[in-house]
Amino acid sequence: MSRVRRLAATVVFQVLGGKSLDQTLPPRLVRMDAGERSLLQALCYTTVRWYHRLDFILQRLLDKPLKDREVQALVLVGLAQLSRMAVPPHAAVAETVAAAGRKRWARGLVNALLRNYLRRREELERAADRDYQAAFSHPAWLRRRIEQAWPPQAQEILIANNGHPPLVLRVNLARIGRDEYLQVLAGKGIAARPLPEVASAVVLEHPLAVAELPGFAEGLVSVQDGAAQLAAPLLDLRPGCRVLDVCAAPGGKTLHMVEHCPEVGEVVALDVDPQRLARIGENLQRLGRNPPVRLLCGDARDPGSWWDGRPFDRILVDAPCSGTGVIRRHPDIKLLRRDEDVSALAALQRQILDAVWPLLKPEGMLLYATCSILPEENAGQMDDFVGRHPHAGAIAIEAGWGLAGGIGRQILPGTMDGFYYARLGKCVCC
């Protein structure tokens, strides 16, 4: 298994260089058996998730900075096994040392560092507990923002961000009831439960590959977190509605709209990335019929380049955001995001909202959504928008999920991913 450790170190090295796990990991999972895939994923996600803590410990094990970043990544993978995974210490050390391969000088160093950690484990972990970044393995800027935004809930959020996300399914209620699908799962020996807050959501007790999910290929279910499944019901879709789904890829919410209201008139799925847009088409094929969805490649900030002039009854702005509500699913966010990105993303959100608002019919509804927990992108964005657009008004969201505050509702990571939703109506005088 030293090859798997070596591959994990390569992935971690590339993430530290600015690439995402989604970019670097999938190509390396090809042609691996199930055991190797599972181990490689666990090594990569655990190391990235706990990077700030592991690196804090590594710096205290080193006499001088380690210049070889690939070897540094390998040591971090080794520390992740020893401190955060149920890997026997002797196997973790031996396989990680072997993964150094032809770098003979590195084998002795890796061995010494990992064995020194085992000798000093309690001391090093206590020191990490006292460090602002290392304690919860979050960059200092992000921990500060979370504590400022959510003082009573900050520690729970930090802990949730380091947890393992559940695998949640969206049942296609147009074709099968949730209770009926739960019975199908039970018949296959797959333990699952309903998510009370979301009528279409089922939570699996243990993750499965999608190929093993009954009815997945036939479009009976899709993989989607419960928080994301709230968008379609919040849109209050009606038969014949014309809907614009902005920043639609990879299409989970687009498909859910068609499942939730099969009589919808047309859903225009817009995305600026043609490759990501193509994934919507692939997912639509699983529905087994000809859904009323039109794919458009274009920049939401420039409707003149793609809009046909016909207004929409509903607009979903699934805005680009910091992703701070889905860190448990994408731990590389803690490495790839910077403090200054938040203001830049808020400016982009503002541009998109201003551009698509004129496309909404009078008495129509715009649903704004992010997977962020930062007020600058959420409630603050909505307050600013309503203040600049006199014909925009909040439509209340009456729900048992999330926290109310100003315009919209905020879900914090825990039972569901961290999401924000707000509904805006356009005055008939527009």
C-alpha positions in Angstrom: 0.0 0.0 0.0 3.0 2.3 -0.2 1.9 3.3 -3.7 -1.4 4.6 -2.3 0.5 6.7 0.3 2.7 8.1 -2.5 -0.4 9.0 -4.6 -2.0 10.6 -1.5 1.1 12.7 -1.0 1.0 13.8 -4.7 -2.6 14.9 -4.3 -1.9 16.8 -1.1 1.1 18.4 -2.7 -1.1 19.6 -5.6 -3.8 20.9 -3.3 -1.2 22.9 -1.4 -0.2 24.3 -4.8 -3.7 25.6 -5.4 -5.6 22.8 -7.1 -8.8 21.4 -5.6 -9.4 17.8 -4.5 -12.1 17.5 -7.2 -9.4 18.3 -9.8 -6.6 16.1 -8.5 -8.1 13.1 -6.9 -10.6 11.5 -9.4 -8.0 10.8 -12.1 -6.0 8.8 -9.6 -9.0 6.6 -8.5 -9.3 5.1 -12.0 -8.2 1.5 -12.3 -7.9 1.0 -8.5 -9.8 -1.7 -6.6 -12.3 -0.7 -4.0 -9.9 -1.1 -1.1 -7.3 1.1 -2.7 -9.8 3.8 -3.7 -11.3 3.9 -0.2 -7.8 4.2 1.4 -6.6 6.9 -1.0 -9.7 9.0 -0.5 -9.5 8.7 3.3 -5.8 9.6 3.3 -6.3 12.7 1.0 -9.4 14.0 2.8 -8.1 13.4 6.3 -4.8 15.1 5.5 -6.4 18.1 3.9 -9.1 18.4 6.5 -6.6 18.4 9.4 -3.8 20.2 7.5 -3.5 23.2 9.8 -3.1 21.0 12.9 -0.8 18.5 11.2 1.4 21.2 9.8 1.6 22.9 13.3 2.8 19.6 14.7 5.2 19.0 11.8 6.9 22.4 12.3 7.6 21.4 15.9 9.2 18.1 14.8 11.6 19.7 12.4 14.9 21.3 13.3 14.8 23.4 10.1 12.3 24.0 7.4 11.7 21.2 5.0 12.4 22.5 1.5 11.1 19.5 -0.5 7.3 20.1 -0.5 6.5 16.7 -1.9 8.3 15.1 1.1 6.5 17.5 3.4 3.2 16.3 1.9 4.2 12.7 2.5 5.0 13.4 6.2 1.6 15.1 6.6 0.0 12.0 5.2 1.9 9.9 7.7 0.9 12.2 10.6 -2.7 12.0 9.5 -2.6 8.2 9.8 -1.1 8.3 13.2 -3.2 11.1 14.7 -6.6 10.9 12.9 -7.0 7.4 11.3 -7.3 3.9 12.7 -4.2 2.7 11.0 -1.8 0.6 13.1 1.3 2.8 13.9 3.8 0.2 12.6 1.9 0.0 9.3 1.5 3.7 8.9 5.2 4.4 9.5 6.5 1.5 7.4 4.3 2.2 4.4 4.8 5.9 4.5 8.6 5.5 4.7 8.4 3.1 1.7 6.4 5.7 -0.2 9.4 7.9 -0.3 10.6 5.6 -3.1 13.8 6.6 -4.8 14.4 9.6 -2.5 16.6 7.6 -0.2 17.6 10.6 1.9 13.9 11.1 2.7 13.3 7.6 4.0 15.3 8.2 7.2 13.8 11.6 7.7 10.2 10.4 7.3 10.9 7.5 9.7 12.5 9.8 12.3 9.7 12.4 12.1 6.9 9.9 12.4 8.5 8.0 15.3 9.4 11.2 17.1 5.7 12.1 16.8 4.7 8.8 18.4 7.1 9.4 21.3 5.9 13.0 21.8 2.3 12.6 20.8 0.6 13.9 24.0 2.9 16.9 24.3 2.4 17.9 20.6 -1.4 17.4 20.6 -1.7 19.5 23.8 0.3 22.3 22.1 -1.9 22.1 19.0 -5.0 22.4 21.3 -3.7 25.7 22.5 -2.9 27.2 19.1 -5.6 29.4 17.4 -5.3 27.8 14.0 -4.3 24.3 14.9 -7.0 23.7 17.6 -9.8 23.3 15.1 -7.6 23.1 12.0 -9.0 26.3 10.4 -7.0 29.2 9.0 -7.1 32.1 11.5 -9.0 34.4 9.1 -11.8 31.9 8.7 -12.1 31.1 12.4 -12.3 34.8 13.2 -15.1 35.3 10.6 -17.1 32.4 12.0 -16.7 33.6 15.6 -17.7 37.1 14.6 -20.7 36.0 12.6 -22.0 33.2 14.9 -20.6 33.7 18.5 -22.8 31.2 20.3 -22.5 28.6 17.6 -18.9 29.1 16.5 -17.4 26.1 18.2 -20.1 23.8 16.9 -19.6 25.0 13.4 -15.8 24.5 13.6 -16.4 20.9 14.9 -19.0 20.2 12.2 -16.6 21.4 9.5 -14.2 18.7 10.5 -16.8 16.0 10.5 -17.7 13.4 7.9 -20.7 14.4 5.8 -23.6 12.0 5.5 -24.6 10.6 2.1 -28.0 12.1 1.4 -30.3 11.0 -1.4 -33.1 13.0 -3.1 -36.0 10.7 -3.9 -37.8 11.5 -7.2 -41.3 12.0 -5.6 -42.9 12.2 -9.1 -42.1 8.5 -9.5 -41.8 6.9 -6.1 -42.8 7.9 -2.5 -40.1 8.3 0.1 -41.5 5.6 2.3 -41.7 3.3 -0.6 -38.1 3.9 -1.5 -37.0 3.4 2.1 -38.7 0.0 1.9 -36.7 -0.8 -1.3 -33.5 0.1 0.5 -34.5 -2.0 3.5 -35.1 -4.9 1.2 -31.6 -4.6 -0.1 -30.2 -4.5 3.4 -29.3 -0.8 3.1 -29.9 1.1 6.4 -31.4 4.6 5.9 -33.7 7.1 7.5 -35.8 10.0 6.4 -34.6 13.6 6.9 -37.6 15.2 8.7 -36.9 18.7 7.5 -37.0 17.8 3.8 -39.8 15.8 2.2 -37.6 14.2 -0.5 -34.5 13.5 1.5 -33.1 10.1 2.7 -30.0 9.7 4.8 -27.9 6.6 4.4 -26.3 5.1 7.5 -23.3 4.1 5.5 -22.0 5.6 2.2 -22.4 3.6 -1.0 -21.2 4.0 -4.5 -24.0 5.4 -6.7 -23.9 2.2 -8.8 -25.1 0.3 -5.8 -28.1 2.5 -5.2 -31.4 0.9 -6.2 -33.0 2.9 -9.0 -30.2 5.4 -9.4 -29.6 4.6 -13.1 -33.4 4.9 -13.7 -33.7 8.3 -12.1 -35.5 7.3 -9.0 -32.9 8.9 -6.7 -30.0 11.4 -6.9 -27.3 12.3 -4.5 -28.0 15.7 -3.0 -27.7 17.1 0.5 -30.9 18.0 2.3 -30.2 21.7 2.4 -29.8 21.9 -1.4 -33.1 20.0 -1.8 -35.0 22.9 -0.2 -34.6 25.2 -3.3 -37.2 23.6 -5.5 -40.0 23.8 -2.9 -39.1 27.3 -1.9 -39.6 28.5 -5.5 -43.3 27.7 -5.3 -43.4 26.4 -8.8 -46.7 26.3 -10.7 -47.8 24.6 -13.9 -46.6 26.6 -16.9 -44.0 28.6 -15.0 -40.9 29.8 -16.9 -37.9 29.5 -14.6 -34.3 30.7 -14.9 -31.7 28.7 -13.0 -28.6 30.9 -12.8 -25.2 29.2 -12.2 -27.1 25.9 -12.7 -24.3 23.4 -13.1 -24.0 20.6 -12.2 -27.8 20.6 -12.3 -29.0 19.1 -9.0 -31.5 21.9 -8.4 -32.5 22.0 -12.0 -33.5 18.3 -12.0 -35.2 18.7 -8.7 -37.4 21.5 -10.1 -38.6 19.2 -12.9 -39.2 16.3 -10.4 -41.0 18.6 -7.9 -43.3 20.2 -10.5 -43.4 18.0 -13.7 -45.9 20.5 -15.2 -43.4 23.4 -15.1 -43.4 25.2 -18.4 -39.7 25.6 -19.0 -36.5 25.6 -17.0 -33.6 27.6 -18.6 -30.4 26.3 -17.0 -27.6 28.9 -17.4 -24.0 28.4 -16.7 -20.8 30.1 -17.9 -18.8 26.8 -18.0 -19.6 24.6 -21.0 -18.1 21.5 -19.5 -20.0 21.9 -16.3 -23.2 22.6 -18.3 -22.7 19.4 -20.2 -23.0 17.5 -16.9 -26.6 18.8 -16.5 -27.4 17.1 -19.8 -25.9 13.9 -18.6 -27.9 14.0 -15.4 -31.1 14.8 -17.3 -30.8 11.6 -19.3 -31.5 9.6 -16.1 -35.0 11.1 -15.7 -36.1 8.8 -18.5 -38.3 11.3 -20.3 -37.9 14.6 -22.2 -37.9 17.2 -19.4 -38.7 20.8 -20.2 -35.1 22.0 -19.6 -33.1 24.2 -22.0 -29.3 24.5 -21.5 -27.7 27.9 -22.1 -24.0 28.7 -21.9 -23.5 32.3 -20.9 -22.4 34.9 -18.3 -25.2 35.8 -16.0 -23.8 39.3 -15.7 -24.5 39.9 -19.4 -28.1 38.8 -20.3 -27.9 40.7 -23.6 -25.7 37.9 -24.9 -28.1 35.1 -24.2 -31.6 36.3 -23.1 -34.4 35.9 -25.6 -36.4 38.8 -24.2 -39.1 36.8 -22.6 -39.4 37.4 -18.8 -39.3 34.7 -16.1 -41.9 33.8 -13.5 -39.2 32.5 -11.2 -35.4 33.0 -11.0 -33.0 30.9 -8.9 -29.7 32.6 -8.3 -27.5 29.8 -6.9 -24.7 32.2 -6.4 -21.0 31.6 -6.6 -19.8 31.8 -3.0 -17.1 31.0 -0.5 -18.4 27.5 0.1 -18.0 28.0 3.9 -21.1 26.0 4.6 -19.9 22.8 2.8 -16.3 22.6 4.2 -17.0 19.1 5.6 -17.6 18.0 2.0 -14.8 20.1 0.5 -12.1 20.5 3.2 -9.7 22.0 0.6 -11.8 25.2 0.9 -9.8 25.9 4.1 -6.6 25.8 2.0 -7.8 27.4 -1.2 -9.9 30.3 0.0 -8.4 33.6 1.2 -9.9 36.3 3.4 -10.0 38.8 0.5 -12.0 36.3 -1.6 -15.1 36.9 0.4 -15.4 40.6 -0.7 -14.7 39.7 -4.3 -17.3 37.0 -4.3 -19.9 39.4 -2.7 -19.2 41.8 -5.5 -19.7 39.1 -8.1 -23.0 38.1 -6.4 -24.1 41.7 -6.5 -23.4 42.0 -10.2 -25.3 38.8 -11.0 -28.3 39.9 -9.0 -28.4 43.3 -10.6 -28.2 41.8 -14.1 -30.9 39.2 -13.8 -33.4 41.1 -11.7 -34.9 43.0 -14.7 -35.6 39.6 -16.3 -38.2 38.7 -13.6 -41.9 39.4 -14.3 -43.8 41.7 -12.0 -45.2 39.6 -9.2 -42.5 37.0 -9.9 -40.1 35.6 -7.3 -36.3 35.4 -7.2 -34.8 32.8 -4.8 -31.2 33.6 -3.7 -29.1 30.7 -2.4 -25.6 30.2 -1.3 -23.7 27.4 0.5 -22.0 30.0 2.7 -22.5 30.9 6.3 -20.9 34.4 6.1 -23.3 37.3 6.4 -21.5 39.4 3.8 -22.6 37.0 1.2 -26.1 36.3 2.6 -28.2 38.6 4.8 -25.9 41.5 4.2 -26.2 40.9 0.4 -29.9 40.8 0.6 -30.2 44.0 2.7 -28.0 45.8 0.2 -30.0 44.6 -2.8 -33.4 45.6 -1.3 -32.0 48.9 -0.4 -30.9 49.6 -4.0 -34.0 48.2 -5.7 -37.2 49.9 -4.4 -39.5 47.4 -6.2 -37.9 44.4 -4.4 -39.4 43.1 -1.2 -38.8 40.1 1.0 -41.1 37.1 0.9 -41.1 35.4 4.2 -39.8 31.8 4.6 -41.9 30.0 7.2 -40.0 26.9 8.1 -38.8 24.8 11.0 -35.2 24.6 9.7 -32.4 27.2 9.9 -32.2 30.5 11.7 -34.3 33.5 10.8 -32.6 36.9 10.8 -33.5 39.8 8.6 -34.2 38.6 5.0 -34.0 34.9 4.6 -33.0 31.9 6.7 -29.5 30.5 7.5 -28.8 26.8 7.9 -25.6 26.1 9.9 -23.6 22.9 9.1 -24.8 20.0 11.2 -27.8 17.9 10.3 -27.6 19.5 6.8 -24.9 21.5 5.0 -24.6 25.2 5.7 -27.0 27.1 3.3 -28.7 30.4 3.0 -32.0 31.1 1.3 -33.9 34.3 0.7 -36.9 35.0 -1.4 -37.6 38.3 -3.1 -40.8 39.4 -4.8 -41.1 42.1 -7.5 -43.8 44.7 -7.0 -46.5 44.8 -9.7 -45.7 48.5 -10.3 -42.3 47.6 -11.8 
